[in-house]
Amino acid sequence: MKRVRNPEEVVNAKIIKPGSRIYASGNAGTPQRLLAVLAADENIQDVELMGVLLLGDIDALFSKTACRRITHRVIFNGPASRKAVNKGRAKYQLLHLSDIPRQLRRYLKPDVAMITVSGPDNGGNYSLGTTVEAVPAAVETVKQNGGVVIAERNGRMPFVLGGTIPGEMIDYLVDTNYRLPISPVKPPDEAARRIGQIIAQNFIKDGTTLQYGIGQVPEAVTDAMLVKGVRDLGIHTELFADAMQRLVEAGVVTNRHTFIHVNCSMSSIFLSSDQEGYDWLDYNSSVQSRPCDYTNSVLNIAREPNMVAINGAIGVDLHGNIWADSLQARRIYSGVGGQSDFLRGAALSRGGVPIIALKSTTEKGTSKIVEKCPEGITTTAIAPDQVVIITEHGAFDPRGLSFSERVIAIAHLAEPQNRELLIKRIYDSPEYHHPAQALKDGVPKGIIPYQAA
């Protein structure tokens, strides 16, 4: 390993040659200084860059000028890359999070890795900090290809246990010290609180293993679980954020019943709303990181007892198709990520429940419950997937229901005005088999209304 003072010493046309394929760690572990030099150096030409949700001060990386020199393969879209992807200046690489390491090893084959680390520890190992995901596979592949691993050692990056690499895997190390990207969380509104109450009361019990992400609904679920007083929870997730930290600090996470691990929570990515949350992770043995082909393996998820996976979505149609990465067929908002991994793994878990939780309307009042999914949209769950769908109006459980029973029930998750329009379309359509039979005393089969929930 060679320590260098400035990123320009290693991010230049002599080292990053034409045809190079670069993998960069993402989320809070985005190597912002290295990528800033990559964006600015016009001598670096004809290279590819791959990453999962690159965050931070990196807008220049996706400028029109930079995109002429850099072919972006965006695995998960974010604020910096969204315009470039949707204007055709960057590629959208459609991958399950669990499959990224395999794709890197077999097909994408990077020969440069730009990563963020902390450390070393007393054994000479460097932590990958808040972002592990596919970084180990990228580093291994780069070294096998005779490539170059360039690491930023950010003074504010915590040493997260579990995801480490030996120092000899790093070719160049640059010391930096700047604020890590944060993910602010709004307090839950009334709709989110109702969703959280439904989930906690009906689907969370002592010994549940949890997966959820960041946002108003996860915060509301956490509040409702603490009020309910559940105990002996486990955490096996792809993203660990502030809400889960609150559960650990409250003493309700023991991981006593998890199948694979005892006494620590597993995650592949960590995000916080402030530096204090990142500092909490530093050498904290109650949490550990693992690569995403481990945390997001459907087989590993299925082994966890009572696995409850809670994810959000952009929309749901009456058939039960769910989409979460796109607003339209070619308007990419985020990415497939690990949603399908956890929904299918939870469905196979003993006592597990796959859940999609979403508010019934957007902030502008547009219904998220629609008759048909947009033409050509990417679905993260399809109609045969037995996914529980929850809005502020209730919970829908599809298990054991027919097609016509499902459409009536899903329509009842919409706002009352939209609900009436959807039900009218169902009744006016000849394709559904006696939809009125799906109602019993005015309540559809498979629906738990909010008041009852």
N, C-alpha and C positions, 0 to 999 in steps of 0.2 A: 504494500500500500504506500502510495506517495501522497503526502499532505501538500496542498497548494493553497496559496493565499487568496486568489481571485478565481471566480468561475471562468473568466475568459482564458485562463491558462489551459483549461481542459475542454471547454465547449468552443471549438473552433473547427475550421475546415480541414485541418491536419488530422484531427482525431475523429470528427464526425464527417466521414467521407460520403460522396454521392452514393446513393443506394443503401445507406444505413437505415436500419429499422430500429426505432427507439421505443422502449417501454418506459413510461413514467408512472411512479406511484401517485395516487390521487387523494381525494378528500382532504383531510387536514394534513396529510403527509405529502402534499404536492410540493416538489422541489422548486419553489418559485424563482429563486435566483438563477438556477441552471436554465430554467425554461425562458426566463427573461433574456438571457444572453442568446439562447437559440433563436428567439424571435427577432432579435436585433441584428445578428450577424448575417449580412447579406451574402457573405462568401460561402455560407453553409447552404448547399443546394441539393435538390432532388432527394429528400429524405422522408421517411414515414415516421409518424408519432402516434403511439397508442396509449390509452389510459382510461381509467374508470373515474368519472366525475372529477376533473381537474378543477381545483378551487384556488382562490386567492387573487393576487394582483397579476393576472395573466391575460388580460384582454388583448394585448398586442399579439399574442400567439395566434389568435384567430382573425387577425386583420386581413384585409384583401391582399396586402403586400406579402405577409407571411405565408398565407395559404397558397401563393404561387410557388413557393420554395418547399413548403412542408405539406405532405399529404397526410391529413389527419384521419385516423381511424378511431372514432369516438365510440367507446363501448357504453358509456352512460352520459347522456347529455346534461349540461348544466348551464348556469347563467352566462359563462364566458363563451361557450361553444354553440349555444342554441341557434343564434342567428346564422352562423357559418354553416351549420348542418342543414338548416331549413332553406338556405339560399343556394345550396349546392356547392359550397366551397369546401366542405368537409364530408367525409363518409360516415355513415352510421353503421357500426359493427354490431349486428344483432346477435347477442349471446346471453345465455343463462350465466349468472355469476359462477355457478358451480363448474361450468365448462371452460372458463377462461384459461386456467392453467394448462389443460389438455390442448386447447387450440394454440396456445403459445408454443408448447413443446413440439407439436406435430406440423402445424401449418403456418403460423405467423412468424415464428422463429426470429425474435429480435436479436440484434448483435450489439446493441447499446442499451444499458439500463441507467435511468436517472432516478435516484431514490432519496428518501430522507431517513436519517438514522439518529439514534442517541447511543451513548455509551463511550467506550466499552465497559463491560463488567469485568470482574476479576479474572474471568476465564478468557478474556480477549474477544468476547462476542458483542456484536452491535444489535441493539433492538431496532426493529422496523417501526417502532413507535405506534402511532395511531392507525397506521394503514398497512395491513398485511395483504389482504385479498390475493392477487396473483403474483405479488412481488417475488416470493421465493422461486416460483417456476420461471419467471423472467430472468432472474439472476443466474439460476442454474443453466438455462438455455443460452444466455449470453456467454457464459464461461465455456460451455461446450463448443460454441461456435468461434471461440478465440476472440471474443469481443471485449468490450470495455464496460465496467461498472463504475459509475460516478455517483458519489454520495454527498449530500449536504448533511452536516451534523448541526442541526438547529439547537441552540442552547435552551430553547423553550419546549423542545419535544420530550415528553416523558419516556422513561424506559419501561415499556409495557412488557410484561413477562410473557414468555411463550414463543413469540415470533422473532427469533434472532438468527443472525448469520455470522459466521466467523470472519474475523478481520481480513483474512487472506482472500476472501471473495471480493473485496473492494479494491479497485485499482487506484482510484483517486478520491481523496477526502477534502471537502471544502467546509470550513467552519463558517456558520452564519448565526444570526440571532435576530429573529423578527417574529412578530405576532402570528400565531397559528390561525387559520380560518376558523371562525366560529359559526354556529348555526342557531341563531336566536329562535326562541319558542314563544309564541303568543299564548297567553292564558286561555284555557278552553272556554269557548262560548257555550250557550245553552244547548245547541244541537250536539256539540262534542260531548258535553257532560251527560246528556241523555244516552248517547251511544256508549260511553264508558260505563254507565250504570247497568245497561242491558248486558254488556259483556261480562262484567264482574259478577253480577247476580246469577247469571245463567250458565256461564261457561268456565269460570275460574273457581277452583277448589284447592284445598290443601294438597300439596304434592304436584301441582301443575308445573310443567316446564313451559317457559314463555319465549316467544319471539315477537318483537314489534320494533318499530323504528322511532322516528322523531316527528313531533308535531302536536297539534291540539288533542287528537284522539288518544295517542299514547299517554299524554299527560293526564287526560281525563280517566283513562283506564287505571292508571296508577293511583290516582286519588280515590277512585271507587274501591279498588282492592284494599287499600289501607283502611278505609272506612269499614269495609266488610270484615277485616281482620284475618285474612287468609295467612297460612303459615307454610313453611317448608317448601317454598317455591324454588324452582330451578330456572336457569337462564342458558339457553342454547340459541344464539342469534347471529345474524350477519352484521348488525349494527347495534352498538351499545351507546346509549346517550344518557342525558341527564335523568330522564324518568326512571331508568333502571338503576342508576346510582342511588336515587332516593329509596328504592326498594332494598338495596344492599345496606344502606345506612340505617334503615328502619329495622333491620335484623330479621326480615321475613324471607330472605334468600339464603337457603342453606345448601342447595344442590344435593341434598341427602338422597333424593330418589332418582337423580339423573342416571341414565344407563352407562354413559361413557366416562364421566368425570365426577369426582366428589370434591366438595368444598371450594370450588371456584366456578365462575361463570365464563362461558366461552363466547367469543366474538371474533370477527375478522376485521371489522372497521370500528373506530371509535370517533365520535363527534361530541363536542360540548358547546354550551352557549357562552362559556367564558374560560379564561386561562386557569382559573381555580379548579374547574372540572378536569382539565388536562393534568394539572398538578396532582390531583387525587389519584390518577392512574399510575403515577410513578412508583415502580417497585411494589405495587399493590397486589398481594397474592390472592385477593378475592376475585380477581379477574385475570384471564389469560387470553392471548390472541392465537389464532390459527389461520392457515390459508383457507381461501374460500372453497376449494374443492373438498375440504374437510368439514367446515361449518355448514356448507350448503349441500353436502351430499344427501340426496334423498334417502339413502340407506341409513346414514347416521341419524338424520332427523327422525326417521321412522322408528328407530330403536329407543328414542326418548319416550318415557311413559307420560301419558296425559299431555301430549304436545299441543299447545294452543298457539297457532300462528296467526297474528293479527296484522293485516296489511290494508293499505288504502287503494283506491282506484279512481280513474278519471270518469269511468262510466260503466253501467251495467245494462244489458238489454233484457227483454222479457224471457228470452230463452235461457238466460243465465250465463251468457258470454260476458267476460270481464276484460277491460283493457286499462292499462296503467301507464304505458309509455308514450302514447300518441294522442293528439287531439283529432287528427285526421290521418288518412293512410300515409301521407308523406309530410306530416307536420309533427316532428318528433319533439316531445317535451322533455322526457327524461331517458328511461331505458327499461328493458325487461328486468334487469337486476336479478335478485334472488327470489322474486315473488312466486314464480312457478315451483321453484325448488321446495320452498317451505309449505306451500299449499298442498302439494302432492305428498311430501313427507309427513305432514301432520295428519293427512287423511289416512295414512297407513299406520300411524302410531296407535298403540293400544290406549284407548280412551281419548285419542287426539281429536282436535277440531280445527279445520282450516277456516279462517274468517276473513271476509272482506268487509271493512267498515268504512262507510263514506256518508257524508252529508247528502241529503236528497237533492239539493240544488247547489249551483255555484253561487259565488258572492253576488253575481248579477241576476240571480233568480232563474237561471236555465236549469231544467231538470237533468239530473245525472241518471235517472231511470228512464230509459227510452224504449220504444217499440223494437227497433232493430239497431244493431251496432253499425257504425259507419262502414260503408263499403271499402274493403281492402284493409281495414284496421288490423293491427297486430293484437291478438288476444293473449293475455297472460294466464287465463283460465277459460276453458271452453265449457259448453253447456253440460256435457257428461261429468265434468269434475263436480264432486259433491261438496260444494263450498257454501258455508253459511254466510248469508249476506245481511248486513245490519245497517240501518239508518236510524235517525232519531225517532222514527215512527214505529220501529219494531225490528224483530229478528225473523229471518226466513231460513228454515232448515229444509233443504231439498230432498233429504234422504227418504226414499220410499214413495216419492210422489211422481205422478205422471206428467206428461208435457203440459196438458191443459191446466192441471192443478198448480204447476209451477208458475205459469204466466199470470194467473189470477193472483197468486201470493206475491210475486215480485212487484206487480202493479201497486199493491197495497203499501209498499215501502216508499212510494212517491208522495210528494206534497198533495194535499186533497184535490186541488184544482187539476193538477197533472194526472192524478190517480183516476179521476172521473173520465178524462179523455182517453187514457189507456184502456180502461175497462170497457168503454164504449167500442173502441176498435176491436177488442177481443170478442165482444158479443156480436158485433156486426160481421166478423170474419167466419167463413164456413170451415176453416181448417181446424178449429179447436173442437174437441169432442166434449159436448155438453159442459161448457165452462161453469154454468150455474151450479153444477153438482159439486164444484170445488168449494162452495161456501156452506158452512154449517153454522146456523144461528148468526149469520152475518160476518163470521170470521173465517178467512180462507184456511184450508189445511196447510200446515207447515209454518203458519205465522204466529208469533208471539207479539201482540201489540205492546207498545211501550208501557201502557198502564198496567198490563198484566205482568210484564217483564220486571 
